[in-house]
Amino acid sequence: MTKMRALLASMASALVLAGCATTSHPGSDGLYAAPTGGAPVTPNPTPYSEALVCLAHHAQAHNLASPRIAVGRLADYTGRASQDGAGAAVTQGASLMAMSAFAKAGVNLVERFDTSVSELELRYANNRLIRDDQTGQRQINAGSIPGSNFHLVGGITELNYNIRSNGIDALGGDRVDGDPTGVFSRRLWVMNIGLDLRLVDTVTLEVVDVISYQKQIIGRELSAGVFTFWDDAVVDISGGGSSLEPVQLAVRSVVERAVLEISAQLYGVNPSQACQFDDPIGGGASNITGGVNVATAYGSRETSNVQARQNIDRGHEQRDDTLRGYLRGRYD
């Protein structure tokens, strides 16, 4: 009975301590509580970020100019909601990720995604309401806005929650009720996301490149516990943890992988020759990731030099050397 009382006293002390951790009166700094945590801001790279930056340095060192690229709407076409029902399961900001990726690669970008401020200022200038410090009233000049040569559109097209899962549960103990009993549980599951992008000639609306990638995501869960009787008391102790590879970071990864391939085509370089990096995709894959059928869609090689991608490693270690490394309409 004494042990039972000691256990109840410990539980009561924990409850009192938890109650003291909060207060209904602010301190002298005007805060009820200091925020938990304090991790610094860090970069948010993917396995392809270093290659994008390296490609930009290579282009700068060799005076390779890219055409102007506009990023359109990269929408979420999965229609999936988060499992807790709080919103969409995948990010709605894939377009912003693509812009950041192109910027890492040093590609010339023009804004077409959110032009609300520019359009408002143009309207004000047209009504003679905008003033520039140097020239006075802002002038509206024809041809002052550079046009895009290509634009990127597409979206997130796959989100498969449970491609495969497995687990194990174990329970062990003595047949005597008073002896401890141990439990152990392990779970593992795999899901994936998919992306389909198109690069379109802004003037002719011809689709000059198509890319489709997917990335698998892994999750793990581990737990263990002990159950026993302690005189008149019951003791049940358990612990564990779970981890899931960030879904939104997986979206950023497939976006950057696609942008890396497109940027290399725009510069007309082989990224595996320009930069030494370990492509996680590489090695022997043979499925078609995208590209266009040059013979049927754009005529012969004499009239069109659109890229035709022959396997998933197009532009990397298994590059098809028989095709030229630049898009139709590349601007030097």
C-alpha positions as CSV (number, residue, x, y, z in Angstrom):
1,M,0.0,0.0,0.0
2,T,2.9,2.3,0.7
3,K,4.2,2.0,-2.8
4,M,0.8,2.7,-4.2
5,R,0.6,5.9,-2.1
6,A,4.1,6.9,-3.4
7,L,3.0,6.4,-7.0
8,L,-0.1,8.5,-6.5
9,A,1.9,11.2,-4.8
10,S,4.3,11.4,-7.7
11,M,1.5,11.7,-10.2
12,A,-0.1,14.5,-8.2
13,S,3.2,16.4,-8.1
14,A,3.5,16.1,-11.8
15,L,0.1,17.6,-12.3
16,V,0.9,20.5,-9.9
17,L,4.1,21.2,-11.8
18,A,2.2,21.2,-15.1
19,G,-0.3,23.7,-13.7
20,C,2.6,26.0,-12.6
21,A,4.1,26.0,-16.1
22,T,1.3,28.3,-17.3
23,T,0.1,31.6,-15.9
24,S,-2.9,33.9,-16.6
25,H,-0.9,37.1,-15.9
26,P,1.7,38.6,-18.4
27,G,5.2,39.3,-17.3
28,S,7.0,42.7,-17.3
29,D,7.8,42.1,-21.0
30,G,4.1,41.8,-21.8
31,L,4.3,38.1,-22.6
32,Y,2.5,35.2,-21.0
33,A,5.2,32.7,-22.1
34,A,8.4,32.6,-24.1
35,P,8.1,30.8,-27.4
36,T,9.5,27.3,-27.4
37,G,12.4,26.6,-29.6
38,G,14.9,28.9,-31.3
39,A,16.4,27.0,-34.2
40,P,18.2,29.3,-36.6
41,V,17.1,29.8,-40.2
42,T,18.9,27.5,-42.5
43,P,19.0,26.9,-46.3
44,N,16.5,24.4,-47.8
45,P,18.4,22.4,-50.4
46,T,17.5,19.3,-52.3
47,P,19.9,16.8,-53.8
48,Y,19.8,18.9,-57.0
49,S,20.4,22.4,-55.6
50,E,24.2,22.2,-55.8
51,A,24.0,21.1,-59.4
52,L,21.7,24.0,-60.2
53,V,24.1,26.5,-58.7
54,C,27.1,24.8,-60.4
55,L,25.2,25.1,-63.8
56,A,24.7,28.8,-63.2
57,H,28.5,29.3,-62.5
58,H,29.3,27.2,-65.6
59,A,27.0,29.4,-67.8
60,Q,28.5,32.6,-66.4
61,A,32.1,31.4,-66.9
62,H,31.4,30.5,-70.6
63,N,29.1,33.5,-71.3
64,L,26.1,31.3,-72.0
65,A,22.9,33.3,-72.0
66,S,19.5,31.7,-71.5
67,P,16.2,32.8,-73.1
68,R,13.7,34.6,-70.8
69,I,11.5,32.1,-68.9
70,A,8.1,32.8,-67.3
71,V,6.7,30.3,-64.7
72,G,3.0,29.8,-65.0
73,R,0.6,28.0,-62.7
74,L,1.9,24.7,-61.4
75,A,-1.3,23.5,-59.8
76,D,-2.1,20.6,-57.5
77,Y,-4.2,18.2,-59.6
78,T,-4.2,15.4,-57.0
79,G,-7.4,16.6,-55.3
80,R,-6.1,15.0,-52.1
81,A,-6.8,16.6,-48.7
82,S,-4.5,16.1,-45.7
83,Q,-5.3,13.1,-43.5
84,D,-6.4,15.4,-40.6
85,G,-8.7,17.3,-43.0
86,A,-6.9,20.6,-42.3
87,G,-6.2,21.5,-46.0
88,A,-4.5,20.2,-49.1
89,A,-2.1,17.3,-48.7
90,V,0.6,18.8,-51.0
91,T,1.9,22.3,-51.3
92,Q,0.1,24.8,-53.5
93,G,3.4,26.7,-54.1
94,A,5.1,24.5,-56.7
95,S,5.3,27.6,-59.0
96,L,7.3,29.4,-56.4
97,M,9.6,26.4,-56.0
98,A,10.2,26.4,-59.8
99,M,11.1,30.1,-59.8
100,S,13.6,29.6,-57.0
101,A,15.1,26.6,-58.9
102,F,15.5,28.6,-62.1
103,A,17.1,31.4,-60.1
104,K,19.6,29.0,-58.7
105,A,20.4,27.9,-62.3
106,G,21.0,31.6,-63.3
107,V,18.2,31.5,-65.9
108,N,16.6,34.8,-66.9
109,L,13.2,35.1,-65.4
110,V,10.3,37.4,-66.2
111,E,7.3,37.7,-63.8
112,R,4.0,36.4,-65.1
113,F,2.7,34.6,-62.0
114,D,1.6,37.6,-59.9
115,T,1.4,40.9,-61.9
116,S,-1.2,42.5,-59.7
117,V,1.1,45.3,-58.4
118,S,2.6,46.0,-61.9
119,E,-0.9,46.2,-63.4
120,L,-2.1,48.5,-60.6
121,E,0.8,50.9,-61.1
122,L,0.3,50.8,-64.9
123,R,-3.3,51.8,-64.3
124,Y,-2.2,54.6,-62.0
125,A,0.5,55.8,-64.5
126,N,-2.1,55.7,-67.3
127,N,-4.3,58.0,-65.1
128,R,-1.2,60.3,-64.4
129,L,-1.1,59.4,-60.7
130,I,2.4,57.9,-60.4
131,R,5.4,60.1,-59.9
132,D,9.1,59.0,-60.4
133,D,11.7,60.9,-58.4
134,Q,13.9,61.5,-61.4
135,T,11.5,62.1,-64.3
136,G,8.4,63.4,-62.5
137,Q,5.3,61.9,-63.9
138,R,5.9,58.3,-64.9
139,Q,5.8,57.8,-68.7
140,I,4.2,54.7,-70.3
141,N,6.6,53.7,-73.1
142,A,5.7,51.1,-75.7
143,G,7.8,48.0,-75.6
144,S,9.2,48.6,-72.1
145,I,8.3,45.2,-70.8
146,P,10.5,42.3,-72.2
147,G,8.5,39.3,-73.3
148,S,9.2,35.7,-72.4
149,N,10.6,33.2,-74.9
150,F,9.3,30.1,-73.1
151,H,7.0,29.5,-70.2
152,L,6.6,26.6,-67.8
153,V,3.2,25.1,-66.9
154,G,2.0,21.8,-65.5
155,G,1.3,20.5,-62.0
156,I,1.5,17.9,-59.3
157,T,-0.4,14.9,-60.7
158,E,0.1,12.0,-58.3
159,L,-0.1,11.5,-54.6
160,N,-0.3,7.8,-53.7
161,Y,-0.4,7.3,-49.9
162,N,0.4,3.6,-49.5
163,I,2.4,2.0,-52.2
164,R,3.7,-0.6,-49.8
165,S,3.7,-1.0,-46.0
166,N,4.8,-3.6,-43.5
167,G,5.2,-4.1,-39.8
168,I,5.9,-6.3,-36.9
169,D,4.3,-6.6,-33.4
170,A,5.9,-8.7,-30.6
171,L,4.6,-9.5,-27.2
172,G,6.6,-11.4,-24.6
173,G,6.4,-12.2,-20.9
174,D,6.0,-14.9,-18.3
175,R,2.8,-16.7,-17.7
176,V,2.8,-15.5,-14.1
177,D,0.6,-12.4,-13.9
178,G,3.0,-10.5,-11.7
179,D,6.0,-10.8,-14.0
180,P,6.7,-8.0,-16.6
181,T,5.3,-8.2,-20.1
182,G,7.1,-6.4,-23.0
183,V,5.7,-5.2,-26.3
184,F,7.4,-4.1,-29.4
185,S,6.0,-2.6,-32.7
186,R,7.6,-1.5,-35.9
187,R,5.9,0.0,-39.0
188,L,7.2,1.1,-42.4
189,W,5.3,2.5,-45.3
190,V,6.1,4.1,-48.7
191,M,4.2,6.7,-50.6
192,N,5.0,8.9,-53.7
193,I,4.3,12.1,-55.5
194,G,4.4,12.8,-59.2
195,L,4.9,15.9,-61.4
196,D,4.2,16.6,-65.1
197,L,5.6,19.8,-66.6
198,R,5.6,21.4,-70.1
199,L,7.9,24.0,-71.5
200,V,6.0,26.1,-74.1
201,D,7.2,28.5,-76.7
202,T,5.4,31.7,-75.7
203,V,5.1,33.1,-79.3
204,T,4.0,29.9,-81.1
205,L,2.5,28.0,-78.2
206,E,4.4,24.9,-79.4
207,V,5.3,22.5,-76.6
208,V,9.0,22.1,-76.8
209,D,9.7,19.9,-73.8
210,V,7.7,17.6,-71.5
211,I,9.0,16.2,-68.3
212,S,7.4,13.7,-65.9
213,Y,9.0,12.6,-62.6
214,Q,8.0,10.9,-59.4
215,K,9.6,10.5,-56.1
216,Q,9.0,8.0,-53.4
217,I,8.7,9.0,-49.7
218,I,9.3,6.7,-46.8
219,G,7.9,6.8,-43.3
220,R,8.8,4.8,-40.1
221,E,7.2,4.2,-36.7
222,L,8.8,2.4,-33.7
223,S,7.3,1.8,-30.3
224,A,8.1,-0.4,-27.2
225,G,6.7,-0.8,-23.8
226,V,6.6,-2.7,-20.5
227,F,3.5,-3.7,-18.5
228,T,3.7,-5.2,-15.0
229,F,2.1,-5.3,-11.5
230,W,4.0,-3.6,-8.7
231,D,2.4,-4.8,-5.5
232,D,-1.0,-3.2,-5.6
233,A,-0.1,-0.8,-8.4
234,V,-0.1,-1.3,-12.1
235,V,2.8,0.1,-14.1
236,D,2.5,0.6,-17.9
237,I,5.4,2.4,-19.5
238,S,5.7,2.8,-23.3
239,G,7.6,5.0,-25.7
240,G,8.4,5.4,-29.3
241,G,8.7,7.7,-32.3
242,S,7.8,8.1,-35.9
243,S,9.3,10.0,-38.9
244,L,8.0,10.8,-42.3
245,E,10.2,12.2,-45.1
246,P,8.8,15.7,-45.8
247,V,6.2,15.6,-48.5
248,Q,6.7,19.2,-49.5
249,L,10.5,18.8,-49.7
250,A,9.8,15.9,-52.1
251,V,7.8,18.2,-54.3
252,R,10.7,20.7,-54.3
253,S,13.1,17.9,-55.2
254,V,11.1,16.7,-58.3
255,V,10.7,20.4,-59.3
256,E,14.4,21.1,-59.0
257,R,15.3,17.9,-60.9
258,A,13.0,18.9,-63.8
259,V,14.3,22.5,-63.8
260,L,17.9,21.2,-63.8
261,E,17.2,19.2,-67.0
262,I,15.3,22.1,-68.6
263,S,18.1,24.6,-67.7
264,A,20.8,22.4,-69.1
265,Q,18.8,22.2,-72.4
266,L,18.4,26.0,-72.4
267,Y,22.1,26.6,-72.0
268,G,23.0,23.8,-74.4
269,V,25.3,22.0,-72.1
270,N,25.7,18.5,-70.7
271,P,25.3,18.9,-66.9
272,S,27.4,15.8,-66.2
273,Q,30.3,17.4,-68.1
274,A,29.8,20.9,-66.7
275,C,29.5,19.8,-63.1
276,Q,30.5,16.7,-61.2
277,F,27.5,15.7,-59.1
278,D,25.9,12.5,-58.0
279,D,22.5,12.3,-59.6
280,P,20.4,10.1,-57.3
281,I,18.3,9.0,-60.3
282,G,21.2,7.7,-62.4
283,G,22.2,4.3,-63.5
284,G,20.5,2.1,-66.0
285,A,16.9,3.4,-66.0
286,S,15.2,3.0,-69.4
287,N,11.7,4.4,-69.1
288,I,10.6,7.5,-70.9
289,T,10.4,10.6,-68.8
290,G,9.1,13.0,-71.4
291,G,10.4,14.9,-74.5
292,V,8.6,15.2,-77.8
293,N,8.4,13.1,-80.9
294,V,10.5,15.3,-83.3
295,A,9.6,13.4,-86.4
296,T,5.8,13.6,-86.0
297,A,5.3,16.8,-84.0
298,Y,8.0,19.2,-85.4
299,G,9.1,17.7,-88.7
300,S,12.5,16.5,-89.5
301,R,15.8,17.5,-87.9
302,E,16.5,19.8,-90.8
303,T,13.5,22.0,-89.8
304,S,13.5,21.5,-86.1
305,N,16.0,20.9,-83.3
306,V,13.7,20.2,-80.4
307,Q,15.1,17.9,-77.8
308,A,14.0,14.3,-78.0
309,R,14.6,12.5,-74.7
310,Q,15.3,8.8,-75.0
311,N,15.5,7.7,-71.4
312,I,15.1,9.0,-67.9
313,D,18.8,10.0,-67.7
314,R,18.6,12.3,-70.6
315,G,21.1,15.1,-70.0
316,H,23.1,13.1,-67.5
317,E,25.5,10.2,-67.6
318,Q,23.4,8.3,-70.2
319,R,22.9,11.3,-72.5
320,D,22.1,10.5,-76.1
321,D,25.1,12.0,-77.9
322,T,23.5,11.9,-81.3
323,L,21.1,14.8,-80.5
324,R,22.1,18.4,-80.1
325,G,22.1,19.9,-76.6
326,Y,19.8,22.8,-77.0
327,L,16.2,23.7,-77.5
328,R,14.7,25.0,-80.7
329,G,14.9,28.8,-80.6
330,R,17.8,28.9,-78.1
331,Y,19.0,32.5,-77.7
332,D,22.7,33.1,-77.4
